[in-house]
């Protein structure tokens, strides 16, 4: 039961992190969708202009991953799925 509560807390923190960076992605015609959180890994999907952008790796690592780790330090990595 405690594991499930911790998982829900982590998902909430990740969602808050994504909401904080969403305006920056939207400004460039992009967006992001949370797919799943498993153990210490977050799976996201870049949408709109972000999905085909040549800078999406930088956006994912420097923007998304860093922001998520600030909100949820237990997260070790963020993976983009297609």
mmCIF file of the N, C-alpha and C atoms, coordinates in Angstrom:
data_MODEL
# 
_entry.id   MODEL 
# 
loop_
_atom_site.group_PDB 
_atom_site.id 
_atom_site.type_symbol 
_atom_site.label_atom_id 
_atom_site.label_alt_id 
_atom_site.label_comp_id 
_atom_site.label_asym_id 
_atom_site.label_entity_id 
_atom_site.label_seq_id 
_atom_site.pdbx_PDB_ins_code 
_atom_site.Cartn_x 
_atom_site.Cartn_y 
_atom_site.Cartn_z 
_atom_site.occupancy 
_atom_site.B_iso_or_equiv 
_atom_site.pdbx_formal_charge 
_atom_site.auth_seq_id 
_atom_site.auth_comp_id 
_atom_site.auth_asym_id 
_atom_site.auth_atom_id 
_atom_site.pdbx_PDB_model_num 
ATOM 1   N N  . UNK A 1 1  ? 0.819  -1.199 0.000   1.00 0.00 ? 1  UNK A N  1 
ATOM 2   C CA . UNK A 1 1  ? 0.000  0.000  0.000   1.00 0.00 ? 1  UNK A CA 1 
ATOM 3   C C  . UNK A 1 1  ? 0.861  1.260  0.000   1.00 0.00 ? 1  UNK A C  1 
ATOM 4   N N  . UNK A 1 2  ? 1.899  1.280  0.851   1.00 0.00 ? 2  UNK A N  1 
ATOM 5   C CA . UNK A 1 2  ? 2.768  2.454  0.924   1.00 0.00 ? 2  UNK A CA 1 
ATOM 6   C C  . UNK A 1 2  ? 3.470  2.705  -0.412  1.00 0.00 ? 2  UNK A C  1 
ATOM 7   N N  . UNK A 1 3  ? 3.852  1.638  -1.102  1.00 0.00 ? 3  UNK A N  1 
ATOM 8   C CA . UNK A 1 3  ? 4.491  1.776  -2.401  1.00 0.00 ? 3  UNK A CA 1 
ATOM 9   C C  . UNK A 1 3  ? 3.559  2.464  -3.389  1.00 0.00 ? 3  UNK A C  1 
ATOM 10  N N  . UNK A 1 4  ? 2.293  2.117  -3.365  1.00 0.00 ? 4  UNK A N  1 
ATOM 11  C CA . UNK A 1 4  ? 1.307  2.716  -4.254  1.00 0.00 ? 4  UNK A CA 1 
ATOM 12  C C  . UNK A 1 4  ? 1.146  4.205  -3.947  1.00 0.00 ? 4  UNK A C  1 
ATOM 13  N N  . UNK A 1 5  ? 1.140  4.566  -2.659  1.00 0.00 ? 5  UNK A N  1 
ATOM 14  C CA . UNK A 1 5  ? 1.021  5.971  -2.265  1.00 0.00 ? 5  UNK A CA 1 
ATOM 15  C C  . UNK A 1 5  ? 2.251  6.741  -2.724  1.00 0.00 ? 5  UNK A C  1 
ATOM 16  N N  . UNK A 1 6  ? 3.438  6.176  -2.539  1.00 0.00 ? 6  UNK A N  1 
ATOM 17  C CA . UNK A 1 6  ? 4.665  6.829  -2.998  1.00 0.00 ? 6  UNK A CA 1 
ATOM 18  C C  . UNK A 1 6  ? 4.642  7.027  -4.512  1.00 0.00 ? 6  UNK A C  1 
ATOM 19  N N  . UNK A 1 7  ? 4.154  6.017  -5.241  1.00 0.00 ? 7  UNK A N  1 
ATOM 20  C CA . UNK A 1 7  ? 4.063  6.107  -6.694  1.00 0.00 ? 7  UNK A CA 1 
ATOM 21  C C  . UNK A 1 7  ? 3.128  7.249  -7.091  1.00 0.00 ? 7  UNK A C  1 
ATOM 22  N N  . UNK A 1 8  ? 1.989  7.341  -6.431  1.00 0.00 ? 8  UNK A N  1 
ATOM 23  C CA . UNK A 1 8  ? 1.032  8.413  -6.724  1.00 0.00 ? 8  UNK A CA 1 
ATOM 24  C C  . UNK A 1 8  ? 1.633  9.786  -6.432  1.00 0.00 ? 8  UNK A C  1 
ATOM 25  N N  . UNK A 1 9  ? 2.393  9.892  -5.339  1.00 0.00 ? 9  UNK A N  1 
ATOM 26  C CA . UNK A 1 9  ? 3.050  11.160 -5.003  1.00 0.00 ? 9  UNK A CA 1 
ATOM 27  C C  . UNK A 1 9  ? 4.078  11.532 -6.072  1.00 0.00 ? 9  UNK A C  1 
ATOM 28  N N  . UNK A 1 10 ? 4.831  10.549 -6.536  1.00 0.00 ? 10 UNK A N  1 
ATOM 29  C CA . UNK A 1 10 ? 5.825  10.800 -7.574  1.00 0.00 ? 10 UNK A CA 1 
ATOM 30  C C  . UNK A 1 10 ? 5.145  11.244 -8.863  1.00 0.00 ? 10 UNK A C  1 
ATOM 31  N N  . UNK A 1 11 ? 4.080  10.566 -9.255  1.00 0.00 ? 11 UNK A N  1 
ATOM 32  C CA . UNK A 1 11 ? 3.345  10.941 -10.472 1.00 0.00 ? 11 UNK A CA 1 
ATOM 33  C C  . UNK A 1 11 ? 2.823  12.374 -10.350 1.00 0.00 ? 11 UNK A C  1 
ATOM 34  N N  . UNK A 1 12 ? 2.316  12.735 -9.189  1.00 0.00 ? 12 UNK A N  1 
ATOM 35  C CA . UNK A 1 12 ? 1.821  14.096 -8.974  1.00 0.00 ? 12 UNK A CA 1 
ATOM 36  C C  . UNK A 1 12 ? 2.942  15.116 -9.143  1.00 0.00 ? 12 UNK A C  1 
ATOM 37  N N  . UNK A 1 13 ? 4.118  14.832 -8.576  1.00 0.00 ? 13 UNK A N  1 
ATOM 38  C CA . UNK A 1 13 ? 5.253  15.748 -8.709  1.00 0.00 ? 13 UNK A CA 1 
ATOM 39  C C  . UNK A 1 13 ? 5.707  15.858 -10.164 1.00 0.00 ? 13 UNK A C  1 
ATOM 40  N N  . UNK A 1 14 ? 5.693  14.741 -10.873 1.00 0.00 ? 14 UNK A N  1 
ATOM 41  C CA . UNK A 1 14 ? 6.084  14.758 -12.286 1.00 0.00 ? 14 UNK A CA 1 
ATOM 42  C C  . UNK A 1 14 ? 5.089  15.589 -13.095 1.00 0.00 ? 14 UNK A C  1 
ATOM 43  N N  . UNK A 1 15 ? 3.808  15.415 -12.825 1.00 0.00 ? 15 UNK A N  1 
ATOM 44  C CA . UNK A 1 15 ? 2.782  16.196 -13.534 1.00 0.00 ? 15 UNK A CA 1 
ATOM 45  C C  . UNK A 1 15 ? 2.948  17.691 -13.263 1.00 0.00 ? 15 UNK A C  1 
ATOM 46  N N  . UNK A 1 16 ? 3.270  18.049 -12.030 1.00 0.00 ? 16 UNK A N  1 
ATOM 47  C CA . UNK A 1 16 ? 3.513  19.454 -11.689 1.00 0.00 ? 16 UNK A CA 1 
ATOM 48  C C  . UNK A 1 16 ? 4.713  19.985 -12.465 1.00 0.00 ? 16 UNK A C  1 
ATOM 49  N N  . UNK A 1 17 ? 5.752  19.184 -12.585 1.00 0.00 ? 17 UNK A N  1 
ATOM 50  C CA . UNK A 1 17 ? 6.937  19.591 -13.338 1.00 0.00 ? 17 UNK A CA 1 
ATOM 51  C C  . UNK A 1 17 ? 6.588  19.815 -14.810 1.00 0.00 ? 17 UNK A C  1 
ATOM 52  N N  . UNK A 1 18 ? 5.827  18.894 -15.377 1.00 0.00 ? 18 UNK A N  1 
ATOM 53  C CA . UNK A 1 18 ? 5.436  19.029 -16.786 1.00 0.00 ? 18 UNK A CA 1 
ATOM 54  C C  . UNK A 1 18 ? 4.565  20.266 -16.999 1.00 0.00 ? 18 UNK A C  1 
ATOM 55  N N  . UNK A 1 19 ? 3.683  20.548 -16.062 1.00 0.00 ? 19 UNK A N  1 
ATOM 56  C CA . UNK A 1 19 ? 2.845  21.747 -16.182 1.00 0.00 ? 19 UNK A CA 1 
ATOM 57  C C  . UNK A 1 19 ? 3.688  23.012 -16.126 1.00 0.00 ? 19 UNK A C  1 
ATOM 58  N N  . UNK A 1 20 ? 4.777  22.980 -15.380 1.00 0.00 ? 20 UNK A N  1 
ATOM 59  C CA . UNK A 1 20 ? 5.620  24.175 -15.265 1.00 0.00 ? 20 UNK A CA 1 
ATOM 60  C C  . UNK A 1 20 ? 6.401  24.464 -16.546 1.00 0.00 ? 20 UNK A C  1 
ATOM 61  N N  . UNK A 1 21 ? 6.689  23.427 -17.335 1.00 0.00 ? 21 UNK A N  1 
ATOM 62  C CA . UNK A 1 21 ? 7.441  23.652 -18.574 1.00 0.00 ? 21 UNK A CA 1 
ATOM 63  C C  . UNK A 1 21 ? 6.560  23.667 -19.819 1.00 0.00 ? 21 UNK A C  1 
ATOM 64  N N  . UNK A 1 22 ? 5.319  23.259 -19.663 1.00 0.00 ? 22 UNK A N  1 
ATOM 65  C CA . UNK A 1 22 ? 4.399  23.202 -20.804 1.00 0.00 ? 22 UNK A CA 1 
ATOM 66  C C  . UNK A 1 22 ? 4.286  24.547 -21.546 1.00 0.00 ? 22 UNK A C  1 
ATOM 67  N N  . UNK A 1 23 ? 4.189  25.694 -20.853 1.00 0.00 ? 23 UNK A N  1 
ATOM 68  C CA . UNK A 1 23 ? 4.087  26.968 -21.587 1.00 0.00 ? 23 UNK A CA 1 
ATOM 69  C C  . UNK A 1 23 ? 5.264  27.223 -22.536 1.00 0.00 ? 23 UNK A C  1 
ATOM 70  N N  . UNK A 1 24 ? 6.454  26.808 -22.151 1.00 0.00 ? 24 UNK A N  1 
ATOM 71  C CA . UNK A 1 24 ? 7.624  26.995 -23.013 1.00 0.00 ? 24 UNK A CA 1 
ATOM 72  C C  . UNK A 1 24 ? 7.531  26.119 -24.260 1.00 0.00 ? 24 UNK A C  1 
ATOM 73  N N  . UNK A 1 25 ? 7.040  24.902 -24.090 1.00 0.00 ? 25 UNK A N  1 
ATOM 74  C CA . UNK A 1 25 ? 6.868  24.005 -25.227 1.00 0.00 ? 25 UNK A CA 1 
ATOM 75  C C  . UNK A 1 25 ? 5.737  24.503 -26.134 1.00 0.00 ? 25 UNK A C  1 
ATOM 76  N N  . UNK A 1 26 ? 4.639  24.943 -25.529 1.00 0.00 ? 26 UNK A N  1 
ATOM 77  C CA . UNK A 1 26 ? 3.490  25.452 -26.292 1.00 0.00 ? 26 UNK A CA 1 
ATOM 78  C C  . UNK A 1 26 ? 3.867  26.674 -27.111 1.00 0.00 ? 26 UNK A C  1 
ATOM 79  N N  . UNK A 1 27 ? 4.749  27.494 -26.570 1.00 0.00 ? 27 UNK A N  1 
ATOM 80  C CA . UNK A 1 27 ? 5.172  28.712 -27.270 1.00 0.00 ? 27 UNK A CA 1 
ATOM 81  C C  . UNK A 1 27 ? 5.798  28.392 -28.622 1.00 0.00 ? 27 UNK A C  1 
ATOM 82  N N  . UNK A 1 28 ? 6.460  27.252 -28.699 1.00 0.00 ? 28 UNK A N  1 
ATOM 83  C CA . UNK A 1 28 ? 7.097  26.836 -29.950 1.00 0.00 ? 28 UNK A CA 1 
ATOM 84  C C  . UNK A 1 28 ? 6.241  25.845 -30.736 1.00 0.00 ? 28 UNK A C  1 
ATOM 85  N N  . UNK A 1 29 ? 4.977  25.697 -30.350 1.00 0.00 ? 29 UNK A N  1 
ATOM 86  C CA . UNK A 1 29 ? 4.077  24.803 -31.073 1.00 0.00 ? 29 UNK A CA 1 
ATOM 87  C C  . UNK A 1 29 ? 4.175  23.356 -30.666 1.00 0.00 ? 29 UNK A C  1 
ATOM 88  N N  . UNK A 1 30 ? 4.741  23.100 -29.510 1.00 0.00 ? 30 UNK A N  1 
ATOM 89  C CA . UNK A 1 30 ? 4.894  21.726 -29.052 1.00 0.00 ? 30 UNK A CA 1 
ATOM 90  C C  . UNK A 1 30 ? 4.132  21.468 -27.775 1.00 0.00 ? 30 UNK A C  1 
ATOM 91  N N  . UNK A 1 31 ? 4.254  20.258 -27.296 1.00 0.00 ? 31 UNK A N  1 
ATOM 92  C CA . UNK A 1 31 ? 3.620  19.867 -26.043 1.00 0.00 ? 31 UNK A CA 1 
ATOM 93  C C  . UNK A 1 31 ? 4.279  18.576 -25.579 1.00 0.00 ? 31 UNK A C  1 
ATOM 94  N N  . UNK A 1 32 ? 3.865  18.100 -24.414 1.00 0.00 ? 32 UNK A N  1 
ATOM 95  C CA . UNK A 1 32 ? 4.419  16.877 -23.856 1.00 0.00 ? 32 UNK A CA 1 
ATOM 96  C C  . UNK A 1 32 ? 3.309  16.116 -23.155 1.00 0.00 ? 32 UNK A C  1 
ATOM 97  N N  . UNK A 1 33 ? 3.383  14.803 -23.236 1.00 0.00 ? 33 UNK A N  1 
ATOM 98  C CA . UNK A 1 33 ? 2.387  13.933 -22.610 1.00 0.00 ? 33 UNK A CA 1 
ATOM 99  C C  . UNK A 1 33 ? 3.104  12.933 -21.711 1.00 0.00 ? 33 UNK A C  1 
ATOM 100 N N  . UNK A 1 34 ? 2.629  12.793 -20.486 1.00 0.00 ? 34 UNK A N  1 
ATOM 101 C CA . UNK A 1 34 ? 3.163  11.782 -19.585 1.00 0.00 ? 34 UNK A CA 1 
ATOM 102 C C  . UNK A 1 34 ? 2.573  10.431 -19.982 1.00 0.00 ? 34 UNK A C  1 
ATOM 103 N N  . UNK A 1 35 ? 3.434  9.478  -20.282 1.00 0.00 ? 35 UNK A N  1 
ATOM 104 C CA . UNK A 1 35 ? 2.995  8.136  -20.654 1.00 0.00 ? 35 UNK A CA 1 
ATOM 105 C C  . UNK A 1 35 ? 2.961  7.229  -19.430 1.00 0.00 ? 35 UNK A C  1 
ATOM 106 N N  . UNK A 1 36 ? 4.047  7.228  -18.651 1.00 0.00 ? 36 UNK A N  1 
ATOM 107 C CA . UNK A 1 36 ? 4.114  6.337  -17.499 1.00 0.00 ? 36 UNK A CA 1 
ATOM 108 C C  . UNK A 1 36 ? 5.267  6.732  -16.597 1.00 0.00 ? 36 UNK A C  1 
ATOM 109 N N  . UNK A 1 37 ? 5.194  6.289  -15.355 1.00 0.00 ? 37 UNK A N  1 
ATOM 110 C CA . UNK A 1 37 ? 6.300  6.394  -14.408 1.00 0.00 ? 37 UNK A CA 1 
ATOM 111 C C  . UNK A 1 37 ? 6.504  4.990  -13.863 1.00 0.00 ? 37 UNK A C  1 
ATOM 112 N N  . UNK A 1 38 ? 7.675  4.434  -14.141 1.00 0.00 ? 38 UNK A N  1 
ATOM 113 C CA . UNK A 1 38 ? 8.008  3.084  -13.669 1.00 0.00 ? 38 UNK A CA 1 
ATOM 114 C C  . UNK A 1 38 ? 9.321  3.157  -12.918 1.00 0.00 ? 38 UNK A C  1 
ATOM 115 N N  . UNK A 1 39 ? 9.266  2.704  -11.676 1.00 0.00 ? 39 UNK A N  1 
ATOM 116 C CA . UNK A 1 39 ? 10.422 2.769  -10.791 1.00 0.00 ? 39 UNK A CA 1 
ATOM 117 C C  . UNK A 1 39 ? 10.936 4.202  -10.780 1.00 0.00 ? 39 UNK A C  1 
ATOM 118 N N  . UNK A 1 40 ? 12.151 4.452  -11.208 1.00 0.00 ? 40 UNK A N  1 
ATOM 119 C CA . UNK A 1 40 ? 12.712 5.806  -11.178 1.00 0.00 ? 40 UNK A CA 1 
ATOM 120 C C  . UNK A 1 40 ? 12.856 6.400  -12.573 1.00 0.00 ? 40 UNK A C  1 
ATOM 121 N N  . UNK A 1 41 ? 12.021 5.947  -13.499 1.00 0.00 ? 41 UNK A N  1 
ATOM 122 C CA . UNK A 1 41 ? 12.074 6.406  -14.885 1.00 0.00 ? 41 UNK A CA 1 
ATOM 123 C C  . UNK A 1 41 ? 10.723 6.969  -15.306 1.00 0.00 ? 41 UNK A C  1 
ATOM 124 N N  . UNK A 1 42 ? 10.778 8.124  -15.966 1.00 0.00 ? 42 UNK A N  1 
ATOM 125 C CA . UNK A 1 42 ? 9.572  8.757  -16.493 1.00 0.00 ? 42 UNK A CA 1 
ATOM 126 C C  . UNK A 1 42 ? 9.573  8.567  -18.007 1.00 0.00 ? 42 UNK A C  1 
ATOM 127 N N  . UNK A 1 43 ? 8.437  8.152  -18.551 1.00 0.00 ? 43 UNK A N  1 
ATOM 128 C CA . UNK A 1 43 ? 8.266  7.982  -19.987 1.00 0.00 ? 43 UNK A CA 1 
ATOM 129 C C  . UNK A 1 43 ? 7.318  9.065  -20.478 1.00 0.00 ? 43 UNK A C  1 
ATOM 130 N N  . UNK A 1 44 ? 7.786  9.853  -21.445 1.00 0.00 ? 44 UNK A N  1 
ATOM 131 C CA . UNK A 1 44 ? 6.992  10.947 -21.989 1.00 0.00 ? 44 UNK A CA 1 
ATOM 132 C C  . UNK A 1 44 ? 6.953  10.855 -23.503 1.00 0.00 ? 44 UNK A C  1 
ATOM 133 N N  . UNK A 1 45 ? 6.004  11.566 -24.085 1.00 0.00 ? 45 UNK A N  1 
ATOM 134 C CA . UNK A 1 45 ? 5.918  11.669 -25.538 1.00 0.00 ? 45 UNK A CA 1 
ATOM 135 C C  . UNK A 1 45 ? 5.899  13.150 -25.885 1.00 0.00 ? 45 UNK A C  1 
ATOM 136 N N  . UNK A 1 46 ? 6.849  13.544 -26.732 1.00 0.00 ? 46 UNK A N  1 
ATOM 137 C CA . UNK A 1 46 ? 6.877  14.915 -27.226 1.00 0.00 ? 46 UNK A CA 1 
ATOM 138 C C  . UNK A 1 46 ? 5.884  15.034 -28.367 1.00 0.00 ? 46 UNK A C  1 
ATOM 139 N N  . UNK A 1 47 ? 5.102  16.106 -28.361 1.00 0.00 ? 47 UNK A N  1 
ATOM 140 C CA . UNK A 1 47 ? 4.026  16.284 -29.324 1.00 0.00 ? 47 UNK A CA 1 
ATOM 141 C C  . UNK A 1 47 ? 4.215  17.561 -30.133 1.00 0.00 ? 47 UNK A C  1 
ATOM 142 N N  . UNK A 1 48 ? 3.472  17.661 -31.212 1.00 0.00 ? 48 UNK A N  1 
ATOM 143 C CA . UNK A 1 48 ? 3.502  18.870 -32.034 1.00 0.00 ? 48 UNK A CA 1 
ATOM 144 C C  . UNK A 1 48 ? 4.875  19.107 -32.634 1.00 0.00 ? 48 UNK A C  1 
ATOM 145 N N  . UNK A 1 49 ? 5.287  20.359 -32.659 1.00 0.00 ? 49 UNK A N  1 
ATOM 146 C CA . UNK A 1 49 ? 6.588  20.700 -33.235 1.00 0.00 ? 49 UNK A CA 1 
ATOM 147 C C  . UNK A 1 49 ? 7.750  20.052 -32.497 1.00 0.00 ? 49 UNK A C  1 
ATOM 148 N N  . UNK A 1 50 ? 7.562  19.708 -31.239 1.00 0.00 ? 50 UNK A N  1 
ATOM 149 C CA . UNK A 1 50 ? 8.644  19.080 -30.462 1.00 0.00 ? 50 UNK A CA 1 
ATOM 150 C C  . UNK A 1 50 ? 8.971  17.675 -30.966 1.00 0.00 ? 50 UNK A C  1 
ATOM 151 N N  . UNK A 1 51 ? 7.994  16.983 -31.511 1.00 0.00 ? 51 UNK A N  1 
ATOM 152 C CA . UNK A 1 51 ? 8.231  15.599 -31.917 1.00 0.00 ? 51 UNK A CA 1 
ATOM 153 C C  . UNK A 1 51 ? 9.198  15.483 -33.085 1.00 0.00 ? 51 UNK A C  1 
ATOM 154 N N  . UNK A 1 52 ? 9.203  16.453 -33.981 1.00 0.00 ? 52 UNK A N  1 
ATOM 155 C CA . UNK A 1 52 ? 10.085 16.366 -35.133 1.00 0.00 ? 52 UNK A CA 1 
ATOM 156 C C  . UNK A 1 52 ? 11.259 17.332 -35.088 1.00 0.00 ? 52 UNK A C  1 
ATOM 157 N N  . UNK A 1 53 ? 11.390 18.048 -33.992 1.00 0.00 ? 53 UNK A N  1 
ATOM 158 C CA . UNK A 1 53 ? 12.429 19.074 -33.881 1.00 0.00 ? 53 UNK A CA 1 
ATOM 159 C C  . UNK A 1 53 ? 13.808 18.440 -33.714 1.00 0.00 ? 53 UNK A C  1 
ATOM 160 N N  . UNK A 1 54 ? 14.791 19.021 -34.373 1.00 0.00 ? 54 UNK A N  1 
ATOM 161 C CA . UNK A 1 54 ? 16.158 18.507 -34.262 1.00 0.00 ? 54 UNK A CA 1 
ATOM 162 C C  . UNK A 1 54 ? 16.753 18.751 -32.876 1.00 0.00 ? 54 UNK A C  1 
ATOM 163 N N  . UNK A 1 55 ? 16.130 19.617 -32.087 1.00 0.00 ? 55 UNK A N  1 
ATOM 164 C CA . UNK A 1 55 ? 16.630 19.908 -30.740 1.00 0.00 ? 55 UNK A CA 1 
ATOM 165 C C  . UNK A 1 55 ? 15.870 19.149 -29.659 1.00 0.00 ? 55 UNK A C  1 
ATOM 166 N N  . UNK A 1 56 ? 15.022 18.181 -30.048 1.00 0.00 ? 56 UNK A N  1 
ATOM 167 C CA . UNK A 1 56 ? 14.183 17.532 -29.045 1.00 0.00 ? 56 UNK A CA 1 
ATOM 168 C C  . UNK A 1 56 ? 14.987 16.755 -28.003 1.00 0.00 ? 56 UNK A C  1 
ATOM 169 N N  . UNK A 1 57 ? 16.173 16.244 -28.365 1.00 0.00 ? 57 UNK A N  1 
ATOM 170 C CA . UNK A 1 57 ? 17.006 15.560 -27.370 1.00 0.00 ? 57 UNK A CA 1 
ATOM 171 C C  . UNK A 1 57 ? 17.461 16.550 -26.304 1.00 0.00 ? 57 UNK A C  1 
ATOM 172 N N  . UNK A 1 58 ? 17.884 17.737 -26.740 1.00 0.00 ? 58 UNK A N  1 
ATOM 173 C CA . UNK A 1 58 ? 18.298 18.777 -25.786 1.00 0.00 ? 58 UNK A CA 1 
ATOM 174 C C  . UNK A 1 58 ? 17.123 19.221 -24.927 1.00 0.00 ? 58 UNK A C  1 
ATOM 175 N N  . UNK A 1 59 ? 15.974 19.398 -25.552 1.00 0.00 ? 59 UNK A N  1 
ATOM 176 C CA . UNK A 1 59 ? 14.777 19.780 -24.812 1.00 0.00 ? 59 UNK A CA 1 
ATOM 177 C C  . UNK A 1 59 ? 14.458 18.732 -23.760 1.00 0.00 ? 59 UNK A C  1 
ATOM 178 N N  . UNK A 1 60 ? 14.555 17.472 -24.147 1.00 0.00 ? 60 UNK A N  1 
ATOM 179 C CA . UNK A 1 60 ? 14.232 16.379 -23.236 1.00 0.00 ? 60 UNK A CA 1 
ATOM 180 C C  . UNK A 1 60 ? 15.211 16.342 -22.066 1.00 0.00 ? 60 UNK A C  1 
ATOM 181 N N  . UNK A 1 61 ? 16.496 16.382 -22.348 1.00 0.00 ? 61 UNK A N  1 
ATOM 182 C CA . UNK A 1 61 ? 17.500 16.233 -21.289 1.00 0.00 ? 61 UNK A CA 1 
ATOM 183 C C  . UNK A 1 61 ? 17.682 17.507 -20.481 1.00 0.00 ? 61 UNK A C  1 
ATOM 184 N N  . UNK A 1 62 ? 17.861 18.635 -21.151 1.00 0.00 ? 62 UNK A N  1 
ATOM 185 C CA . UNK A 1 62 ? 18.173 19.869 -20.441 1.00 0.00 ? 62 UNK A CA 1 
ATOM 186 C C  . UNK A 1 62 ? 16.942 20.537 -19.840 1.00 0.00 ? 62 UNK A C  1 
ATOM 187 N N  . UNK A 1 63 ? 15.826 20.453 -20.536 1.00 0.00 ? 63 UNK A N  1 
ATOM 188 C CA . UNK A 1 63 ? 14.619 21.104 -20.046 1.00 0.00 ? 63 UNK A CA 1 
ATOM 189 C C  . UNK A 1 63 ? 13.752 20.183 -19.225 1.00 0.00 ? 63 UNK A C  1 
ATOM 190 N N  . UNK A 1 64 ? 13.251 19.153 -19.852 1.00 0.00 ? 64 UNK A N  1 
ATOM 191 C CA . UNK A 1 64 ? 12.271 18.271 -19.217 1.00 0.00 ? 64 UNK A CA 1 
ATOM 192 C C  . UNK A 1 64 ? 12.894 17.473 -18.068 1.00 0.00 ? 64 UNK A C  1 
ATOM 193 N N  . UNK A 1 65 ? 13.980 16.773 -18.336 1.00 0.00 ? 65 UNK A N  1 
ATOM 194 C CA . UNK A 1 65 ? 14.573 15.918 -17.303 1.00 0.00 ? 65 UNK A CA 1 
ATOM 195 C C  . UNK A 1 65 ? 15.037 16.727 -16.099 1.00 0.00 ? 65 UNK A C  1 
ATOM 196 N N  . UNK A 1 66 ? 15.707 17.842 -16.328 1.00 0.00 ? 66 UNK A N  1 
ATOM 197 C CA . UNK A 1 66 ? 16.178 18.659 -15.208 1.00 0.00 ? 66 UNK A CA 1 
ATOM 198 C C  . UNK A 1 66 ? 15.017 19.189 -14.378 1.00 0.00 ? 66 UNK A C  1 
ATOM 199 N N  . UNK A 1 67 ? 13.957 19.634 -15.042 1.00 0.00 ? 67 UNK A N  1 
ATOM 200 C CA . UNK A 1 67 ? 12.798 20.157 -14.320 1.00 0.00 ? 67 UNK A CA 1 
ATOM 201 C C  . UNK A 1 67 ? 12.118 19.069 -13.506 1.00 0.00 ? 67 UNK A C  1 
ATOM 202 N N  . UNK A 1 68 ? 11.965 17.892 -14.099 1.00 0.00 ? 68 UNK A N  1 
ATOM 203 C CA . UNK A 1 68 ? 11.347 16.778 -13.366 1.00 0.00 ? 68 UNK A CA 1 
ATOM 204 C C  . UNK A 1 68 ? 12.195 16.403 -12.154 1.00 0.00 ? 68 UNK A C  1 
ATOM 205 N N  . UNK A 1 69 ? 13.505 16.340 -12.320 1.00 0.00 ? 69 UNK A N  1 
ATOM 206 C CA . UNK A 1 69 ? 14.387 15.979 -11.205 1.00 0.00 ? 69 UNK A CA 1 
ATOM 207 C C  . UNK A 1 69 ? 14.342 17.021 -10.085 1.00 0.00 ? 69 UNK A C  1 
ATOM 208 N N  . UNK A 1 70 ? 14.107 18.289 -10.429 1.00 0.00 ? 70 UNK A N  1 
ATOM 209 C CA . UNK A 1 70 ? 13.964 19.315 -9.398  1.00 0.00 ? 70 UNK A CA 1 
ATOM 210 C C  . UNK A 1 70 ? 12.693 19.086 -8.585  1.00 0.00 ? 70 UNK A C  1 
ATOM 211 N N  . UNK A 1 71 ? 11.629 18.693 -9.248  1.00 0.00 ? 71 UNK A N  1 
ATOM 212 C CA . UNK A 1 71 ? 10.351 18.452 -8.569  1.00 0.00 ? 71 UNK A CA 1 
ATOM 213 C C  . UNK A 1 71 ? 10.313 17.081 -7.892  1.00 0.00 ? 71 UNK A C  1 
ATOM 214 N N  . UNK A 1 72 ? 10.948 16.100 -8.503  1.00 0.00 ? 72 UNK A N  1 
ATOM 215 C CA . UNK A 1 72 ? 10.909 14.721 -7.998  1.00 0.00 ? 72 UNK A CA 1 
ATOM 216 C C  . UNK A 1 72 ? 12.321 14.134 -8.040  1.00 0.00 ? 72 UNK A C  1 
ATOM 217 N N  . UNK A 1 73 ? 13.127 14.415 -7.021  1.00 0.00 ? 73 UNK A N  1 
ATOM 218 C CA . UNK A 1 73 ? 14.533 13.964 -7.012  1.00 0.00 ? 73 UNK A CA 1 
ATOM 219 C C  . UNK A 1 73 ? 14.715 12.450 -7.116  1.00 0.00 ? 73 UNK A C  1 
ATOM 220 N N  . UNK A 1 74 ? 13.665 11.692 -6.826  1.00 0.00 ? 74 UNK A N  1 
ATOM 221 C CA . UNK A 1 74 ? 13.773 10.231 -6.920  1.00 0.00 ? 74 UNK A CA 1 
ATOM 222 C C  . UNK A 1 74 ? 13.834 9.741  -8.361  1.00 0.00 ? 74 UNK A C  1 
ATOM 223 N N  . UNK A 1 75 ? 13.488 10.589 -9.304  1.00 0.00 ? 75 UNK A N  1 
ATOM 224 C CA . UNK A 1 75 ? 13.542 10.220 -10.723 1.00 0.00 ? 75 UNK A CA 1 
ATOM 225 C C  . UNK A 1 75 ? 14.992 10.265 -11.194 1.00 0.00 ? 75 UNK A C  1 
ATOM 226 N N  . UNK A 1 76 ? 15.403 9.203  -11.869 1.00 0.00 ? 76 UNK A N  1 
ATOM 227 C CA . UNK A 1 76 ? 16.776 9.106  -12.365 1.00 0.00 ? 76 UNK A CA 1 
ATOM 228 C C  . UNK A 1 76 ? 16.911 9.467  -13.841 1.00 0.00 ? 76 UNK A C  1 
ATOM 229 N N  . UNK A 1 77 ? 15.864 9.168  -14.628 1.00 0.00 ? 77 UNK A N  1 
ATOM 230 C CA . UNK A 1 77 ? 15.962 9.509  -16.053 1.00 0.00 ? 77 UNK A CA 1 
ATOM 231 C C  . UNK A 1 77 ? 14.583 9.686  -16.655 1.00 0.00 ? 77 UNK A C  1 
ATOM 232 N N  . UNK A 1 78 ? 14.591 10.385 -17.800 1.00 0.00 ? 78 UNK A N  1 
ATOM 233 C CA . UNK A 1 78 ? 13.373 10.610 -18.563 1.00 0.00 ? 78 UNK A CA 1 
ATOM 234 C C  . UNK A 1 78 ? 13.614 10.056 -19.968 1.00 0.00 ? 78 UNK A C  1 
ATOM 235 N N  . UNK A 1 79 ? 12.677 9.252  -20.440 1.00 0.00 ? 79 UNK A N  1 
ATOM 236 C CA . UNK A 1 79 ? 12.794 8.596  -21.732 1.00 0.00 ? 79 UNK A CA 1 
ATOM 237 C C  . UNK A 1 79 ? 11.642 9.053  -22.622 1.00 0.00 ? 79 UNK A C  1 
ATOM 238 N N  . UNK A 1 80 ? 11.972 9.409  -23.846 1.00 0.00 ? 80 UNK A N  1 
ATOM 239 C CA . UNK A 1 80 ? 10.958 9.779  -24.821 1.00 0.00 ? 80 UNK A CA 1 
ATOM 240 C C  . UNK A 1 80 ? 10.529 8.549  -25.601 1.00 0.00 ? 80 UNK A C  1 
ATOM 241 N N  . UNK A 1 81 ? 9.219  8.368  -25.718 1.00 0.00 ? 81 UNK A N  1 
ATOM 242 C CA . UNK A 1 81 ? 8.673  7.266  -26.517 1.00 0.00 ? 81 UNK A CA 1 
ATOM 243 C C  . UNK A 1 81 ? 7.971  7.851  -27.724 1.00 0.00 ? 81 UNK A C  1 
ATOM 244 N N  . UNK A 1 82 ? 7.935  7.097  -28.799 1.00 0.00 ? 82 UNK A N  1 
ATOM 245 C CA . UNK A 1 82 ? 7.288  7.569  -30.040 1.00 0.00 ? 82 UNK A CA 1 
ATOM 246 C C  . UNK A 1 82 ? 5.879  7.094  -30.137 1.00 0.00 ? 82 UNK A C  1 
# 
